[in-house]
């Protein structure tokens, strides 16, 4: 996570953790840290950029949609 807005970054990580624990099967495929690391926050001109669907992990559209909602709730 970037140091642009540490409070929002922490809130975003908490939301990602909630998503991780909501879907039990994720714990068999990836660690919590690994899941959070799939969705780093990058900034362009001090504006956070939406995360992209991970190419190397079969996440599923529904879970990725939850990640996008969490991102929008945190950074918008």
PDB file as gemmi writes it, atoms N, CA and C in Angstrom:
CRYST1    1.000    1.000    1.000  90.00  90.00  90.00 P 1                      
ATOM      1  N   UNK A   1       0.834  -1.183   0.000  1.00  0.00           N  
ATOM      2  CA  UNK A   1       0.000   0.000   0.000  1.00  0.00           C  
ATOM      3  C   UNK A   1       0.877   1.244   0.000  1.00  0.00           C  
ATOM      4  N   UNK A   2       0.380   2.287  -0.553  1.00  0.00           N  
ATOM      5  CA  UNK A   2       1.104   3.543  -0.656  1.00  0.00           C  
ATOM      6  C   UNK A   2       0.841   4.396   0.572  1.00  0.00           C  
ATOM      7  N   UNK A   3       1.685   5.381   0.805  1.00  0.00           N  
ATOM      8  CA  UNK A   3       1.545   6.248   1.969  1.00  0.00           C  
ATOM      9  C   UNK A   3       0.719   7.499   1.679  1.00  0.00           C  
ATOM     10  N   UNK A   4       0.004   7.559   0.571  1.00  0.00           N  
ATOM     11  CA  UNK A   4      -0.782   8.736   0.243  1.00  0.00           C  
ATOM     12  C   UNK A   4      -1.852   9.000   1.294  1.00  0.00           C  
ATOM     13  N   UNK A   5      -2.578   8.007   1.661  1.00  0.00           N  
ATOM     14  CA  UNK A   5      -3.655   8.138   2.643  1.00  0.00           C  
ATOM     15  C   UNK A   5      -3.663   6.876   3.503  1.00  0.00           C  
ATOM     16  N   UNK A   6      -2.866   6.866   4.572  1.00  0.00           N  
ATOM     17  CA  UNK A   6      -2.744   5.633   5.359  1.00  0.00           C  
ATOM     18  C   UNK A   6      -4.055   5.165   5.984  1.00  0.00           C  
ATOM     19  N   UNK A   7      -4.941   6.082   6.340  1.00  0.00           N  
ATOM     20  CA  UNK A   7      -6.221   5.681   6.926  1.00  0.00           C  
ATOM     21  C   UNK A   7      -7.078   4.935   5.902  1.00  0.00           C  
ATOM     22  N   UNK A   8      -7.169   5.474   4.705  1.00  0.00           N  
ATOM     23  CA  UNK A   8      -7.942   4.800   3.650  1.00  0.00           C  
ATOM     24  C   UNK A   8      -7.307   3.472   3.279  1.00  0.00           C  
ATOM     25  N   UNK A   9      -5.968   3.426   3.215  1.00  0.00           N  
ATOM     26  CA  UNK A   9      -5.279   2.184   2.879  1.00  0.00           C  
ATOM     27  C   UNK A   9      -5.589   1.114   3.920  1.00  0.00           C  
ATOM     28  N   UNK A  10      -5.592   1.486   5.195  1.00  0.00           N  
ATOM     29  CA  UNK A  10      -5.914   0.523   6.255  1.00  0.00           C  
ATOM     30  C   UNK A  10      -7.362   0.059   6.160  1.00  0.00           C  
ATOM     31  N   UNK A  11      -8.273   0.980   5.884  1.00  0.00           N  
ATOM     32  CA  UNK A  11      -9.684   0.621   5.734  1.00  0.00           C  
ATOM     33  C   UNK A  11      -9.872  -0.326   4.548  1.00  0.00           C  
ATOM     34  N   UNK A  12      -9.184  -0.046   3.460  1.00  0.00           N  
ATOM     35  CA  UNK A  12      -9.257  -0.904   2.270  1.00  0.00           C  
ATOM     36  C   UNK A  12      -8.756  -2.311   2.607  1.00  0.00           C  
ATOM     37  N   UNK A  13      -7.646  -2.408   3.327  1.00  0.00           N  
ATOM     38  CA  UNK A  13      -7.128  -3.715   3.727  1.00  0.00           C  
ATOM     39  C   UNK A  13      -8.133  -4.451   4.612  1.00  0.00           C  
ATOM     40  N   UNK A  14      -8.801  -3.734   5.508  1.00  0.00           N  
ATOM     41  CA  UNK A  14      -9.810  -4.365   6.368  1.00  0.00           C  
ATOM     42  C   UNK A  14     -10.959  -4.906   5.541  1.00  0.00           C  
ATOM     43  N   UNK A  15     -11.372  -4.158   4.526  1.00  0.00           N  
ATOM     44  CA  UNK A  15     -12.456  -4.614   3.653  1.00  0.00           C  
ATOM     45  C   UNK A  15     -12.024  -5.844   2.847  1.00  0.00           C  
ATOM     46  N   UNK A  16     -10.768  -5.846   2.394  1.00  0.00           N  
ATOM     47  CA  UNK A  16     -10.252  -7.012   1.676  1.00  0.00           C  
ATOM     48  C   UNK A  16     -10.205  -8.232   2.598  1.00  0.00           C  
ATOM     49  N   UNK A  17      -9.850  -8.008   3.853  1.00  0.00           N  
ATOM     50  CA  UNK A  17      -9.832  -9.101   4.823  1.00  0.00           C  
ATOM     51  C   UNK A  17     -11.229  -9.667   5.036  1.00  0.00           C  
ATOM     52  N   UNK A  18     -12.235  -8.804   5.092  1.00  0.00           N  
ATOM     53  CA  UNK A  18     -13.618  -9.267   5.232  1.00  0.00           C  
ATOM     54  C   UNK A  18     -14.024 -10.138   4.046  1.00  0.00           C  
ATOM     55  N   UNK A  19     -13.651  -9.701   2.846  1.00  0.00           N  
ATOM     56  CA  UNK A  19     -13.963 -10.475   1.637  1.00  0.00           C  
ATOM     57  C   UNK A  19     -13.273 -11.828   1.708  1.00  0.00           C  
ATOM     58  N   UNK A  20     -12.014 -11.829   2.105  1.00  0.00           N  
ATOM     59  CA  UNK A  20     -11.229 -13.071   2.211  1.00  0.00           C  
ATOM     60  C   UNK A  20     -11.901 -14.065   3.152  1.00  0.00           C  
ATOM     61  N   UNK A  21     -12.326 -13.599   4.308  1.00  0.00           N  
ATOM     62  CA  UNK A  21     -12.935 -14.494   5.294  1.00  0.00           C  
ATOM     63  C   UNK A  21     -14.363 -14.895   4.922  1.00  0.00           C  
ATOM     64  N   UNK A  22     -15.013 -14.107   4.111  1.00  0.00           N  
ATOM     65  CA  UNK A  22     -16.372 -14.411   3.669  1.00  0.00           C  
ATOM     66  C   UNK A  22     -16.395 -15.639   2.746  1.00  0.00           C  
ATOM     67  N   UNK A  23     -15.320 -15.837   2.004  1.00  0.00           N  
ATOM     68  CA  UNK A  23     -15.224 -16.940   1.043  1.00  0.00           C  
ATOM     69  C   UNK A  23     -14.198 -17.944   1.566  1.00  0.00           C  
ATOM     70  N   UNK A  24     -14.694 -18.961   2.259  1.00  0.00           N  
ATOM     71  CA  UNK A  24     -13.835 -19.930   2.942  1.00  0.00           C  
ATOM     72  C   UNK A  24     -12.793 -20.573   2.029  1.00  0.00           C  
ATOM     73  N   UNK A  25     -13.148 -20.836   0.796  1.00  0.00           N  
ATOM     74  CA  UNK A  25     -12.247 -21.546  -0.105  1.00  0.00           C  
ATOM     75  C   UNK A  25     -10.965 -20.777  -0.365  1.00  0.00           C  
ATOM     76  N   UNK A  26     -10.994 -19.448  -0.221  1.00  0.00           N  
ATOM     77  CA  UNK A  26      -9.792 -18.663  -0.486  1.00  0.00           C  
ATOM     78  C   UNK A  26      -8.638 -19.071   0.429  1.00  0.00           C  
ATOM     79  N   UNK A  27      -8.941 -19.420   1.672  1.00  0.00           N  
ATOM     80  CA  UNK A  27      -7.876 -19.776   2.614  1.00  0.00           C  
ATOM     81  C   UNK A  27      -7.141 -21.051   2.201  1.00  0.00           C  
ATOM     82  N   UNK A  28      -7.767 -21.867   1.360  1.00  0.00           N  
ATOM     83  CA  UNK A  28      -7.106 -23.074   0.861  1.00  0.00           C  
ATOM     84  C   UNK A  28      -6.223 -22.781  -0.351  1.00  0.00           C  
ATOM     85  N   UNK A  29      -6.446 -21.648  -0.970  1.00  0.00           N  
ATOM     86  CA  UNK A  29      -5.735 -21.307  -2.207  1.00  0.00           C  
ATOM     87  C   UNK A  29      -4.645 -20.261  -2.016  1.00  0.00           C  
ATOM     88  N   UNK A  30      -4.844 -19.348  -1.040  1.00  0.00           N  
ATOM     89  CA  UNK A  30      -3.940 -18.217  -0.907  1.00  0.00           C  
ATOM     90  C   UNK A  30      -4.006 -17.707   0.536  1.00  0.00           C  
ATOM     91  N   UNK A  31      -2.899 -17.156   1.017  1.00  0.00           N  
ATOM     92  CA  UNK A  31      -2.885 -16.585   2.365  1.00  0.00           C  
ATOM     93  C   UNK A  31      -3.601 -15.233   2.349  1.00  0.00           C  
ATOM     94  N   UNK A  32      -3.963 -14.757   3.521  1.00  0.00           N  
ATOM     95  CA  UNK A  32      -4.599 -13.445   3.620  1.00  0.00           C  
ATOM     96  C   UNK A  32      -3.681 -12.368   3.042  1.00  0.00           C  
ATOM     97  N   UNK A  33      -2.415 -12.406   3.424  1.00  0.00           N  
ATOM     98  CA  UNK A  33      -1.459 -11.416   2.900  1.00  0.00           C  
ATOM     99  C   UNK A  33      -1.360 -11.519   1.385  1.00  0.00           C  
ATOM    100  N   UNK A  34      -1.325 -12.740   0.873  1.00  0.00           N  
ATOM    101  CA  UNK A  34      -1.271 -12.940  -0.568  1.00  0.00           C  
ATOM    102  C   UNK A  34      -2.492 -12.370  -1.265  1.00  0.00           C  
ATOM    103  N   UNK A  35      -3.662 -12.539  -0.653  1.00  0.00           N  
ATOM    104  CA  UNK A  35      -4.892 -11.995  -1.216  1.00  0.00           C  
ATOM    105  C   UNK A  35      -4.844 -10.466  -1.241  1.00  0.00           C  
ATOM    106  N   UNK A  36      -4.451  -9.877  -0.135  1.00  0.00           N  
ATOM    107  CA  UNK A  36      -4.355  -8.412  -0.069  1.00  0.00           C  
ATOM    108  C   UNK A  36      -3.337  -7.900  -1.083  1.00  0.00           C  
ATOM    109  N   UNK A  37      -2.239  -8.633  -1.236  1.00  0.00           N  
ATOM    110  CA  UNK A  37      -1.190  -8.219  -2.176  1.00  0.00           C  
ATOM    111  C   UNK A  37      -1.642  -8.297  -3.635  1.00  0.00           C  
ATOM    112  N   UNK A  38      -2.723  -9.035  -3.907  1.00  0.00           N  
ATOM    113  CA  UNK A  38      -3.254  -9.088  -5.273  1.00  0.00           C  
ATOM    114  C   UNK A  38      -3.827  -7.745  -5.718  1.00  0.00           C  
ATOM    115  N   UNK A  39      -4.155  -6.880  -4.745  1.00  0.00           N  
ATOM    116  CA  UNK A  39      -4.866  -5.635  -5.052  1.00  0.00           C  
ATOM    117  C   UNK A  39      -4.144  -4.413  -4.481  1.00  0.00           C  
ATOM    118  N   UNK A  40      -2.918  -4.171  -4.938  1.00  0.00           N  
ATOM    119  CA  UNK A  40      -2.203  -2.988  -4.443  1.00  0.00           C  
ATOM    120  C   UNK A  40      -2.880  -1.708  -4.937  1.00  0.00           C  
ATOM    121  N   UNK A  41      -2.682  -0.650  -4.204  1.00  0.00           N  
ATOM    122  CA  UNK A  41      -3.230   0.647  -4.605  1.00  0.00           C  
ATOM    123  C   UNK A  41      -2.109   1.445  -5.259  1.00  0.00           C  
ATOM    124  N   UNK A  42      -2.329   1.788  -6.507  1.00  0.00           N  
ATOM    125  CA  UNK A  42      -1.398   2.646  -7.235  1.00  0.00           C  
ATOM    126  C   UNK A  42      -2.055   4.000  -7.411  1.00  0.00           C  
ATOM    127  N   UNK A  43      -1.232   5.021  -7.498  1.00  0.00           N  
ATOM    128  CA  UNK A  43      -1.735   6.379  -7.638  1.00  0.00           C  
ATOM    129  C   UNK A  43      -1.219   6.991  -8.927  1.00  0.00           C  
ATOM    130  N   UNK A  44      -2.062   7.794  -9.537  1.00  0.00           N  
ATOM    131  CA  UNK A  44      -1.675   8.601 -10.691  1.00  0.00           C  
ATOM    132  C   UNK A  44      -2.142  10.014 -10.391  1.00  0.00           C  
ATOM    133  N   UNK A  45      -1.193  10.910 -10.274  1.00  0.00           N  
ATOM    134  CA  UNK A  45      -1.492  12.305  -9.936  1.00  0.00           C  
ATOM    135  C   UNK A  45      -2.332  12.373  -8.657  1.00  0.00           C  
ATOM    136  N   UNK A  46      -1.923  11.634  -7.636  1.00  0.00           N  
ATOM    137  CA  UNK A  46      -2.564  11.601  -6.321  1.00  0.00           C  
ATOM    138  C   UNK A  46      -3.978  11.039  -6.320  1.00  0.00           C  
ATOM    139  N   UNK A  47      -4.372  10.393  -7.396  1.00  0.00           N  
ATOM    140  CA  UNK A  47      -5.686   9.750  -7.468  1.00  0.00           C  
ATOM    141  C   UNK A  47      -5.485   8.236  -7.473  1.00  0.00           C  
ATOM    142  N   UNK A  48      -6.128   7.516  -6.547  1.00  0.00           N  
ATOM    143  CA  UNK A  48      -5.972   6.059  -6.540  1.00  0.00           C  
ATOM    144  C   UNK A  48      -6.614   5.427  -7.776  1.00  0.00           C  
ATOM    145  N   UNK A  49      -5.895   4.475  -8.364  1.00  0.00           N  
ATOM    146  CA  UNK A  49      -6.380   3.777  -9.550  1.00  0.00           C  
ATOM    147  C   UNK A  49      -7.055   2.481  -9.134  1.00  0.00           C  
ATOM    148  N   UNK A  50      -8.176   2.179  -9.769  1.00  0.00           N  
ATOM    149  CA  UNK A  50      -8.919   0.948  -9.456  1.00  0.00           C  
ATOM    150  C   UNK A  50      -8.023  -0.270  -9.666  1.00  0.00           C  
ATOM    151  N   UNK A  51      -8.168  -1.264  -8.805  1.00  0.00           N  
ATOM    152  CA  UNK A  51      -7.390  -2.490  -8.990  1.00  0.00           C  
ATOM    153  C   UNK A  51      -7.836  -3.236 -10.244  1.00  0.00           C  
ATOM    154  N   UNK A  52      -6.930  -4.055 -10.741  1.00  0.00           N  
ATOM    155  CA  UNK A  52      -7.241  -4.869 -11.911  1.00  0.00           C  
ATOM    156  C   UNK A  52      -7.425  -6.318 -11.494  1.00  0.00           C  
ATOM    157  N   UNK A  53      -8.143  -7.061 -12.303  1.00  0.00           N  
ATOM    158  CA  UNK A  53      -8.342  -8.492 -12.054  1.00  0.00           C  
ATOM    159  C   UNK A  53      -6.982  -9.176 -12.132  1.00  0.00           C  
ATOM    160  N   UNK A  54      -6.623  -9.936 -11.101  1.00  0.00           N  
ATOM    161  CA  UNK A  54      -5.343 -10.639 -11.137  1.00  0.00           C  
ATOM    162  C   UNK A  54      -5.302 -11.652 -12.276  1.00  0.00           C  
ATOM    163  N   UNK A  55      -4.222 -11.645 -13.027  1.00  0.00           N  
ATOM    164  CA  UNK A  55      -4.101 -12.571 -14.155  1.00  0.00           C  
ATOM    165  C   UNK A  55      -3.655 -13.957 -13.715  1.00  0.00           C  
ATOM    166  N   UNK A  56      -2.914 -14.032 -12.614  1.00  0.00           N  
ATOM    167  CA  UNK A  56      -2.317 -15.302 -12.218  1.00  0.00           C  
ATOM    168  C   UNK A  56      -3.050 -15.997 -11.073  1.00  0.00           C  
ATOM    169  N   UNK A  57      -4.274 -15.558 -10.800  1.00  0.00           N  
ATOM    170  CA  UNK A  57      -5.060 -16.197  -9.746  1.00  0.00           C  
ATOM    171  C   UNK A  57      -6.510 -16.241 -10.182  1.00  0.00           C  
ATOM    172  N   UNK A  58      -7.103 -17.428 -10.206  1.00  0.00           N  
ATOM    173  CA  UNK A  58      -8.493 -17.588 -10.629  1.00  0.00           C  
ATOM    174  C   UNK A  58      -9.452 -17.127  -9.546  1.00  0.00           C  
ATOM    175  N   UNK A  59      -9.777 -15.870  -9.573  1.00  0.00           N  
ATOM    176  CA  UNK A  59     -10.541 -15.259  -8.497  1.00  0.00           C  
ATOM    177  C   UNK A  59     -12.044 -15.374  -8.691  1.00  0.00           C  
ATOM    178  N   UNK A  60     -12.513 -15.159  -9.869  1.00  0.00           N  
ATOM    179  CA  UNK A  60     -13.947 -15.152 -10.133  1.00  0.00           C  
ATOM    180  C   UNK A  60     -14.477 -13.723 -10.161  1.00  0.00           C  
ATOM    181  N   UNK A  61     -15.442 -13.512 -11.037  1.00  0.00           N  
ATOM    182  CA  UNK A  61     -15.978 -12.161 -11.238  1.00  0.00           C  
ATOM    183  C   UNK A  61     -16.693 -11.614 -10.007  1.00  0.00           C  
ATOM    184  N   UNK A  62     -17.420 -12.464  -9.287  1.00  0.00           N  
ATOM    185  CA  UNK A  62     -18.189 -11.986  -8.133  1.00  0.00           C  
ATOM    186  C   UNK A  62     -17.284 -11.458  -7.028  1.00  0.00           C  
ATOM    187  N   UNK A  63     -16.204 -12.180  -6.752  1.00  0.00           N  
ATOM    188  CA  UNK A  63     -15.290 -11.722  -5.703  1.00  0.00           C  
ATOM    189  C   UNK A  63     -14.568 -10.467  -6.158  1.00  0.00           C  
ATOM    190  N   UNK A  64     -14.168 -10.416  -7.422  1.00  0.00           N  
ATOM    191  CA  UNK A  64     -13.511  -9.211  -7.918  1.00  0.00           C  
ATOM    192  C   UNK A  64     -14.459  -8.020  -7.845  1.00  0.00           C  
ATOM    193  N   UNK A  65     -15.727  -8.239  -8.116  1.00  0.00           N  
ATOM    194  CA  UNK A  65     -16.712  -7.166  -7.993  1.00  0.00           C  
ATOM    195  C   UNK A  65     -16.779  -6.675  -6.544  1.00  0.00           C  
ATOM    196  N   UNK A  66     -16.720  -7.580  -5.584  1.00  0.00           N  
ATOM    197  CA  UNK A  66     -16.696  -7.184  -4.168  1.00  0.00           C  
ATOM    198  C   UNK A  66     -15.460  -6.332  -3.865  1.00  0.00           C  
ATOM    199  N   UNK A  67     -14.332  -6.690  -4.471  1.00  0.00           N  
ATOM    200  CA  UNK A  67     -13.101  -5.911  -4.281  1.00  0.00           C  
ATOM    201  C   UNK A  67     -13.287  -4.501  -4.851  1.00  0.00           C  
ATOM    202  N   UNK A  68     -13.889  -4.403  -6.024  1.00  0.00           N  
ATOM    203  CA  UNK A  68     -14.122  -3.084  -6.625  1.00  0.00           C  
ATOM    204  C   UNK A  68     -15.067  -2.243  -5.775  1.00  0.00           C  
ATOM    205  N   UNK A  69     -16.086  -2.862  -5.228  1.00  0.00           N  
ATOM    206  CA  UNK A  69     -17.011  -2.145  -4.343  1.00  0.00           C  
ATOM    207  C   UNK A  69     -16.267  -1.651  -3.107  1.00  0.00           C  
ATOM    208  N   UNK A  70     -15.442  -2.512  -2.529  1.00  0.00           N  
ATOM    209  CA  UNK A  70     -14.651  -2.114  -1.355  1.00  0.00           C  
ATOM    210  C   UNK A  70     -13.734  -0.944  -1.698  1.00  0.00           C  
ATOM    211  N   UNK A  71     -13.113  -1.002  -2.869  1.00  0.00           N  
ATOM    212  CA  UNK A  71     -12.239   0.087  -3.309  1.00  0.00           C  
ATOM    213  C   UNK A  71     -13.025   1.385  -3.451  1.00  0.00           C  
ATOM    214  N   UNK A  72     -14.167   1.305  -4.126  1.00  0.00           N  
ATOM    215  CA  UNK A  72     -14.986   2.509  -4.330  1.00  0.00           C  
ATOM    216  C   UNK A  72     -15.511   3.079  -3.012  1.00  0.00           C  
ATOM    217  N   UNK A  73     -15.884   2.219  -2.095  1.00  0.00           N  
ATOM    218  CA  UNK A  73     -16.364   2.698  -0.801  1.00  0.00           C  
ATOM    219  C   UNK A  73     -15.247   3.378  -0.015  1.00  0.00           C  
ATOM    220  N   UNK A  74     -14.038   2.923  -0.206  1.00  0.00           N  
ATOM    221  CA  UNK A  74     -12.908   3.445   0.553  1.00  0.00           C  
ATOM    222  C   UNK A  74     -12.335   4.719  -0.046  1.00  0.00           C  
ATOM    223  N   UNK A  75     -12.168   4.750  -1.351  1.00  0.00           N  
ATOM    224  CA  UNK A  75     -11.418   5.833  -1.994  1.00  0.00           C  
ATOM    225  C   UNK A  75     -12.273   6.843  -2.745  1.00  0.00           C  
ATOM    226  N   UNK A  76     -13.576   6.687  -2.767  1.00  0.00           N  
ATOM    227  CA  UNK A  76     -14.398   7.656  -3.522  1.00  0.00           C  
ATOM    228  C   UNK A  76     -15.249   8.475  -2.601  1.00  0.00           C  
TER     229      UNK A  76                                                      
END                                                                             
